[in-house]
């Protein structure tokens, strides 16, 4: 029991520290790339950090329990011997996990936008107007639970190498942060053109935070396109213009100029 408790506490700390490091790094990148973009949002960012650290416990506890069960009882389908399955299964397992996680996210996210559920839970996340790099895990506990169970359920059912699982968790963390930070960090081919027609980056998720009833996916646009909820990619001109107004005329060379560059890239 002591080892189980320690595992849950350790995983909670890992999730929380990972969030602070990754969100902090991308927030710092935002200050360099778009000076003034988060100006005037200090209270909102403190709230985002508070909700996110609470979510870290909700994500960390089941992860810690499963990590303990994997090590001591072999509960999960995570394997350490790379030769236990064919090498080709490594990338296949990654894509399978990402697709199934994306599917879970799409349908639970749509459910979160039902009026009653939205008012109780998902409104916490949408209170970030505009979202920042700190908003990645800013969830009401109900929403955090729906997100926290996805990967644990998968590792109980589908074999995956421990390194492939680490890659999936890295993708999950990076996309969760970059989708909310208010500008496009990825090269144009990832969010525009044929490949961009199927991948989700900040340009796609920005429109969700503007219009709410669309663009529900996390990694891929498959379900949005299949279900008619894909409204294409947005641009950041409006959010950056608001940031420029918050910061005053002195930001014209910072946020304003960067907004014009991003608007021309998204055109």
N, C-alpha and C positions, 0 to 999 in steps of 0.2 A: 504493500500500500504506500509506503514511503517513497519507493522508486517511482510509482505511478504518479504521485503528487508532484515529485520533483520533475518528472518528464513533462507534465502539463504546465508547470510554472516555467520551465526552461523554454518550451516551445512558445509560450505566450511572450516571454521576453524576446525571443528571436524574431517573432512576427512584428512586435512593436519596434524593435531596433531597426529591423529591415525597412519598415515603413518610414521611420525618421530619416534614415540614411538616403534612401532612394528618393523620397519626396523632397527632402532637403537639397539633394544634389540637383534635381530638376528645377526646383524653385530658384536655386542659385544660378542655374543656366538661364532661367527666365529673366532674372535681374540683369544678366549680361546681354542677352539677345534682345530683350524688350524692356529697357529701363522704364520704370514707372507703371508697368502693366498691373501690378498688384497694389499700387499706391491707394491708400484709403480703405483697404480691405483687411486691416490688421485684426479687427474684432472677428470678422468672418473666418479668417485663417486660424485664429485661436480656437474658435468653435469647431472647425474642421479637424484640427489636431486632437481636440478632446474626444469627439465622437470616434475618430479613427483609433485612438489608443484604447478606448472601450471595446471597439470591434476587434482589436488585436487579441484580447482575452477570449472572445467568442470564437475566433479562428484558431487560436493557439491551443485551447484546452482539448478539443477533439483530436487535433493533430498530435498533441503530446500523448494522449491516451493510445492512439494508433501506433505511434512510434514505439511506445513501451510494449504494446502487444506484438508488434512486428519482431522486436528484438528478443522477447522472452517467450512468446507463444506462437509465433509465426502466423499471426492473424491475417496479414495482408498478402497481396499478390506481388509485392515489391521484391525483386530479386537482385542480388549483388554479383553473381557470377555472370559475366557478359556472355558466356557460352551456353547458358541455360536455354536460350532461345536463339534462333538464327539471327545473324547480324542484321539482315534486312528488316527484322521486326523492330529494331530500335527506332528508326524514323517513322515506321508505321504506327508504333505505339504512341509516339509523340503526337502525330496528326490525329489519331483516334481520340486521345485524351483532350486535345484542343477542340475538336469538333463536338464531342459530347459535353464538354464544359460550356462551350458556346451555346449549344442547344438548351442546356439547363438554364443558363443565364438568360437567353432570349425569352423563354416561356415564363420563368419566374419574374423577369423584369416587366413583361406585359401584364402579368397578374398584379404586380406592384402599382401599375397605373390604373387599376380599377379604382373608382372614386373613394370608396370606403377605406381600402387598403392604403391608397396614396395619402389620405389625410392622416391616418394613424402612423404610418411608417415611412414611406418613400419621400414624403415631403421634407424630411430631415436632409436628405441628400440634395434635393432641388432647392433648398434654402440657400445654397451657394450660387450666388448670382453676381458675377459669373463664377464658375468653378475655378479652382486653382490647383496647382500641383499637390496641395495638401488635402484635396477633397477625395482622393482615391478610395479611402476606407471610411469616409464620413457617413456612416449608416446608423439608422435606428437599430436596436438589437434584433427586432423581427427580421429586418432585411439582412443583417449580418448573419443570422442563423441560416437563412436560405443560401447565402454564399458560402458559408463555412462548411456545409455538409457535402458540397459537390465533389471535391477532390477525395476526401475520405471515402465516400461511397464508391468512387472509381477504383481506388487502390484495393478495396475489398473484393472487387469483381474482375478486374482486368490486369493481367501481368504487365509490369513495367520495370525496367532497370532503374536502379536508384539514381544514376546520372541523368537518365531521360526524365525522370520525375523532377529532378532539380532544374532541368531546362524548362519544363512546363511551368514550374513555379516562378522561374525567372521571367518568362514571357508574360505570365499573369500579372506579376508585380509591375513590370515596366509598362505594359499596355494600360493597366489600371491608372497609373500616374500620368503618362503622356497623353492619354485620351482626354484628360481634364485640365491640362495646364494652360490652355488658351492660345496655343500657336502650334504650328506644324513643324515637328522636328525631323520627320522622316523624308527621304528623297521623293521627288514628285512621282516617280513610277509606282510607288507603293500606295498612293491615294488618288491617282489619276490614270486614266487609260484602262487597258484590259485588266491588268493585275489589280489596280485600284478599284475596279468594279466589284471585286470580291473580298477585299481586305478592309478592315476597319482601323482607322487611325483618328487623330483628333479632329480632322476635317469632317469626318462622318459623325462623330459623337457630338461635335459642337451643335449640329442641327437638332439633335435630340434635346439638348438643354435649352435651345431656343423655342422649339415647337412642341416638345413633350410627347405627342402621340405618334412618334415615328422613330426609326433608327434605334431599335432596341438591342442589337447584337453587341458582342464583346470583341471577337476576333474576326469574324467572317460576316459577309452580307447575305449569306445563303438564305437564312430564314426570313430576313427582312424582304428580300426579293421574292421569295416564294409566297409569302403571306401578304404582299402588297403594302408593307409598312416602310419600305425604303424610299426616302425622299431626297436621295443624293447627298452630296457633300455641301457643307456650308462654307462660309469664309469668316474671318475674324474681324472684319472691318468695323462692325457695330460695337463689339466688345472693346476693341482697341480705341475707338472714338470715345466711348464712355470713360475709359481709363485716362485718355488725354484731357477730357473735361475735368475729371477728378483732380488731375495733377496741375491743371492750368496751362497757360501758354508755354511754359518752360519745357514741356514735354514734347513739343512739336518735332524736335529732332530725334527724339527717342521713340516713344510709343507711336506717335503719329506717323513717322517715317517708316517704322517697321510694319505698321498696319497697312500702309500703302503697298509695301513690298509683298506682304502676305496676300492682299486682295488681288494683286496682279498675278501671283502664282496660282491662286485658286480659279481665276477667270478662265 
